[in-house]
Amino acid sequence: MATAAKARGGRFADFDSPRGGSAAFPSRASLRRRLDVALERVREIYGAKRCLLVGFEGRPTLIRSVGVRPRADTALWKTGASRVRASGRPLLVRNPGARWAAWFPLRVSRALAGVLFVEGEGSSGPAHVRDLRFADFAAEHIALLLERVRLHDAASRDKLTGLYDHASLRAILRREVRRARRAEGRCGLLLFDLDEFRRVNEEHGHDAGSKLLKRVAREISKAVREEDAVARRPAQIGRFGGDEFEVVLPDVPREAALRRAHRVVRSLQSRRLLVGGRSLKVTVSAGVATFPEDGRTAEDLFREADRALYAAKRAGKNRADLTTANV
């Protein structure tokens, strides 16, 4: 098996061939595709049923998967991942003629970031850990790709709230509008602006204002994602700057987009937020625009949602409005 793996090792040569983005600055989607290519190569070489990437943020968490589940799937990857996390060494478990599984530590700067899990059935697969040198090499490569994804995500996030920054969310909106246009689908954009936020800074200080923005970011995220359990693609949330937030809703029709905006308004209206030992009351105004009703481009949607937001402000605040082009 080790000989066969070595003979086919050249097939890893295309791992770092960029598909989207540049060689120096590949896109997030390109990095994700490379992860899938790496997993598929390992699965193919060892005749495995599937390969998984498992991350260590808190308890072991499934990040990506290729292949299909073996017949008797009992979440074996969780048990082995915990053992590898404790020992820091690779692990191979094999039942002759039945099922085999192997775990490899993923290290970034000597820190254990996760596990590469390979699983198969029957007589295929390795007989001993030494037969898995190729997968060990793959694990090192995959760990580097994961770190690049993490750094890419960190660079596209707002430092205060952890949400996407405006430039990143605008790119997401453009992508979703293009997707909706090709598939004759739907896409929504929500813009939120805190009402009387300047008063919070003046009365309680900028530190309290920053903490309040973080709390509001969490409340918006929770409210707009309430329906995402049944959505094909979840809502994407960003901070536009200052006290403004924006939400991209893939595959969401007009009525559902307005419903989510109203849910955020009601959620904040109905509670007081504890910030630095102070109980603060905050409300938001919202503007809603949707594809294709309000425009055919991301720029169209942003312009119309912005108009609707300021219409809500002029109408008394603490409310959500559709774009003024269609009311």
C-alpha positions in Angstrom: 0.0 0.0 0.0 2.8 2.4 0.8 4.4 1.7 -2.6 1.1 2.3 -4.4 0.6 5.5 -2.5 4.2 6.7 -3.4 3.6 5.9 -7.1 0.5 8.0 -7.1 1.8 10.8 -5.0 2.3 13.0 -8.0 -1.4 13.5 -8.1 -1.0 15.9 -5.2 0.9 18.2 -7.5 -2.3 20.1 -8.4 -3.3 20.9 -4.8 -1.9 24.4 -5.0 -3.1 25.2 -8.5 -5.3 28.2 -7.9 -8.9 28.1 -9.2 -10.1 31.5 -8.4 -8.0 34.3 -6.8 -4.3 34.6 -7.5 -1.5 32.2 -6.6 -0.4 34.5 -3.7 -4.0 35.4 -2.6 -6.4 32.6 -3.5 -10.1 33.1 -2.8 -11.8 31.4 0.1 -13.8 29.3 -2.4 -10.5 28.2 -4.1 -9.0 27.2 -0.7 -12.1 25.2 0.1 -11.9 23.4 -3.3 -8.3 22.5 -2.7 -9.3 20.9 0.7 -11.9 18.8 -1.2 -9.3 17.8 -3.8 -6.9 16.7 -1.0 -9.6 14.7 0.8 -10.7 13.0 -2.4 -7.1 12.0 -3.3 -6.6 10.4 0.1 -9.9 8.6 -0.2 -9.1 7.3 -3.7 -5.6 6.1 -2.9 -6.6 4.1 0.1 -9.9 2.8 -1.3 -11.7 4.5 1.5 -15.4 5.1 1.8 -15.0 8.7 3.1 -12.5 11.2 4.5 -13.4 13.8 7.1 -11.8 17.0 8.4 -12.4 17.4 12.1 -11.7 20.6 13.9 -10.8 21.2 17.6 -12.8 24.3 18.6 -14.2 23.1 21.9 -15.3 19.5 21.3 -14.4 17.7 18.0 -16.4 19.3 15.2 -16.9 18.1 11.6 -15.6 20.7 9.1 -15.7 18.9 5.7 -16.4 15.5 4.3 -16.1 13.6 1.0 -17.4 10.2 0.1 -20.3 8.3 1.7 -21.0 6.9 5.1 -20.1 3.2 5.6 -23.1 0.9 6.3 -22.6 0.9 10.1 -21.9 4.5 10.9 -21.7 5.0 14.6 -19.8 8.4 14.7 -16.6 6.5 15.1 -14.7 9.6 14.0 -15.6 11.4 17.3 -14.1 8.6 19.5 -10.8 8.4 17.6 -10.5 12.2 17.3 -10.6 12.5 21.1 -7.9 9.9 21.5 -5.6 11.6 18.9 -6.3 14.9 20.6 -5.1 13.4 23.9 -2.1 11.6 22.5 -1.0 13.7 19.6 -0.2 10.6 17.6 -1.9 8.9 14.6 -4.2 6.0 15.2 -5.3 3.0 13.1 -8.1 0.6 14.0 -8.8 -2.4 11.8 -11.3 -5.3 11.9 -10.1 -7.9 9.3 -12.5 -8.1 6.4 -15.0 -5.8 8.0 -14.0 -2.1 8.7 -11.0 0.0 9.2 -10.4 3.6 10.2 -7.4 5.9 10.6 -6.9 9.3 12.3 -4.0 11.8 11.7 -3.3 14.9 13.7 -3.4 18.2 11.8 -0.8 20.6 13.2 -0.3 24.3 12.6 2.8 25.7 14.2 3.0 22.7 16.4 -0.5 23.3 17.8 -3.0 20.5 17.2 -5.8 22.1 15.1 -7.8 19.0 14.2 -7.7 15.5 12.7 -7.8 13.9 9.2 -10.1 10.9 9.4 -10.0 8.1 6.8 -12.6 5.3 6.9 -13.3 2.2 4.7 -14.7 -1.3 4.5 -13.5 -4.7 3.4 -10.0 -5.7 2.5 -8.9 -2.3 1.1 -7.0 0.2 3.2 -3.8 0.0 5.1 -2.6 -2.9 7.2 -0.4 -0.8 9.5 0.2 2.8 10.5 3.5 2.7 8.5 1.4 2.2 5.3 -0.2 5.6 5.9 2.8 7.8 5.2 1.1 9.3 2.2 -1.9 10.3 4.4 0.5 11.7 6.9 1.9 13.9 4.2 -1.6 14.8 3.1 -2.5 15.8 6.7 0.4 18.2 6.8 -0.7 19.8 3.5 -4.4 20.0 4.7 -3.4 21.6 8.0 -1.7 24.4 6.0 -4.8 24.9 3.8 -7.0 25.1 6.9 -4.7 27.7 8.4 -5.0 29.7 5.2 -8.8 29.5 5.3 -8.7 30.7 9.0 -6.4 33.6 8.1 -8.6 34.5 5.1 -11.7 34.5 7.3 -9.9 36.6 10.0 -8.9 39.2 7.3 -12.5 39.6 6.1 -14.0 40.1 9.6 -14.9 43.2 11.5 -12.6 43.4 14.5 -15.2 44.5 17.0 -18.1 42.2 16.2 -16.6 39.3 14.4 -19.1 39.7 11.6 -18.1 40.1 7.9 -16.7 43.6 7.1 -18.5 45.6 4.5 -16.2 44.8 1.5 -16.5 41.0 2.2 -20.3 41.1 2.5 -20.6 43.2 -0.6 -18.7 40.5 -2.5 -21.1 37.9 -1.0 -24.1 39.9 -2.1 -22.7 40.2 -5.7 -22.1 36.4 -5.8 -25.7 35.6 -4.5 -27.3 38.0 -7.0 -25.4 36.4 -9.8 -26.5 33.0 -8.6 -30.1 34.1 -8.3 -30.0 35.6 -11.8 -28.7 32.4 -13.3 -31.2 30.2 -11.5 -34.1 32.6 -11.7 -34.1 32.6 -7.9 -34.4 35.1 -5.1 -32.1 37.1 -2.8 -32.7 39.6 -0.1 -30.7 42.4 1.5 -31.4 43.9 4.9 -29.8 47.0 6.3 -30.1 47.9 10.0 -29.3 51.2 11.8 -29.4 51.7 15.5 -31.8 54.5 16.6 -30.2 57.2 18.8 -26.9 55.4 19.1 -25.1 58.7 19.5 -26.9 59.2 22.8 -25.5 56.0 24.2 -21.9 57.2 23.5 -22.6 60.6 25.0 -24.3 59.3 28.2 -22.4 56.1 28.9 -19.1 56.5 27.0 -17.6 54.9 23.9 -16.6 51.8 25.7 -20.2 51.1 26.5 -21.1 51.9 23.0 -18.7 49.3 21.6 -20.0 46.7 24.0 -23.5 47.5 22.9 -22.6 47.0 19.3 -21.2 43.6 20.0 -24.5 42.6 21.9 -26.6 44.0 19.0 -24.5 42.0 16.5 -25.3 38.8 18.4 -29.0 39.7 18.7 -29.3 40.3 14.9 -27.4 37.1 14.1 -29.7 35.1 16.3 -32.9 36.7 15.0 -32.2 36.5 11.2 -30.9 32.9 11.4 -33.9 31.5 13.2 -35.2 30.0 9.9 -31.8 28.9 8.6 -32.2 25.3 9.9 -34.3 24.6 6.8 -32.5 26.9 4.4 -30.1 25.6 1.7 -27.6 28.5 2.4 -27.7 30.5 5.7 -27.9 34.2 6.1 -24.6 36.1 5.9 -24.2 39.0 8.3 -21.8 42.0 8.3 -21.2 45.3 9.9 -21.3 48.2 7.5 -19.5 50.6 9.8 -20.4 52.6 12.9 -23.8 51.4 14.1 -25.0 49.9 10.8 -25.4 46.3 10.0 -26.3 44.4 6.8 -27.6 40.9 6.1 -27.6 38.9 2.8 -30.4 36.4 2.5 -29.8 33.8 -0.2 -32.8 32.0 -1.7 -35.2 34.2 0.3 -38.3 35.7 -1.3 -39.6 39.2 -0.5 -42.1 38.3 2.2 -39.6 36.2 4.1 -37.0 38.9 3.9 -39.4 41.5 5.4 -40.4 39.0 8.1 -36.8 38.5 9.2 -36.3 42.3 9.3 -39.4 42.6 11.5 -38.2 39.9 13.8 -34.9 41.8 14.4 -36.8 45.0 15.2 -39.2 43.2 17.6 -36.4 41.2 19.3 -34.5 44.4 20.2 -37.6 46.4 21.0 -38.8 43.8 23.5 -35.7 43.6 25.7 -33.0 45.6 27.5 -29.4 44.7 27.0 -27.1 44.4 29.9 -23.8 46.2 29.0 -21.0 46.7 31.5 -23.5 46.5 34.4 -25.9 48.9 32.8 -29.3 47.9 31.4 -29.7 49.7 28.0 -32.6 50.0 25.8 -31.9 50.1 22.0 -34.1 50.0 18.9 -33.3 49.6 15.2 -34.7 50.8 11.9 -34.4 48.5 8.9 -34.6 48.7 5.1 -35.4 45.7 2.9 -34.7 45.2 -0.8 -35.0 41.9 -2.8 -33.9 40.5 -6.1 -35.5 40.7 -8.7 -38.2 43.1 -7.6 -35.9 46.0 -6.6 -33.0 45.6 -9.1 -30.8 43.2 -11.0 -27.5 44.0 -9.4 -26.0 44.1 -5.9 -25.6 47.9 -6.3 -29.3 48.2 -7.1 -30.3 46.3 -4.0 -28.0 48.2 -1.7 -29.2 51.5 -3.1 -32.9 50.5 -2.6 -32.4 49.0 0.8 -30.6 52.2 1.9 -33.6 54.3 0.7 -36.0 52.1 2.6 -33.9 52.4 5.7 -34.0 56.1 5.7 -37.7 56.0 4.9 -38.1 54.0 8.1 -36.1 56.6 10.0 -38.3 59.4 8.7 -41.4 57.5 9.6 -40.6 57.3 13.3 -37.8 54.7 13.6 -38.0 51.3 15.3 -39.6 49.8 12.2 -38.7 47.9 9.0 -39.7 49.2 5.5 -39.5 47.8 2.0 -37.7 49.8 -0.6 -39.5 53.0 -1.5 -39.5 52.0 -5.2 -42.3 49.5 -4.5 -44.4 51.1 -1.8 
